[in-house]
Amino acid sequence: MSLACDHNGPWTVADVLSLPEDRTTRYELLGESLVMSPAPGIRHQRASYRLHVALEAAAQAVGAPVEILETVNVILPSGLVVPDLVVTDAGATATDGVSVDAEGVRLVVELVSPGNSMMDRKVKPMLYAGAAIPHFWRLEFDPAPMLVAYDLEGGRYVERTTALAGTTTRLDVPFPVSIDPAGLTRQ
């Protein structure tokens, strides 16, 4: 039985961060409720890694003072989430902690998993917008890979660009990067 099952009362960020590392489960805090989800599958991991590499190369090419992280704890005013990818200001990761604060995050990326589609498409973008994270990307896998980029305007995300599989699309924020979503998932 998981240590999370032994907890009584409302959860806090400190409670979640004190849980032992678990590579099979992601723990997130929405309000005072703990949300657990399984580790992602191979297609998800492949796409996350490739997108990370593309973002890292693009950031280095322009000397952007950022760091790209996968599955890091991000502390929001409303709890704690674990986005698939995060682009942070370099100063936000100066200490070697286990989390970053939302104010240091420039971009969050969610790769839509079948078991978490509602969270990835609806709940998490609302939380990210509430934390004033300026950019949000969502990678859909089915029926074909598609990357949708949003910018924060007036407290909500507005769709700016949709990159379709088989087409290389240039995205300019938080720094210029060109992506073909099909290349992210191809075996």
Secondary structure, 3 states (H helix, E strand, C coil): CCHHHHCCCCCCHHHHHCCCCCCCEEEEEECCEEEEEECCCHHHHHHHHHHHHHHHHHHHHHCCCEEEEECCEEEECCEEECCCEEEEEHHHHCCCCCEEEHHHEEEEEEECCHHHHHHHHHHHHHHHHHCCCCEEEEEECCCCCEEEEEEEECCEEEEEEEEECCCCEEECCCCCEEECHHHHHCC
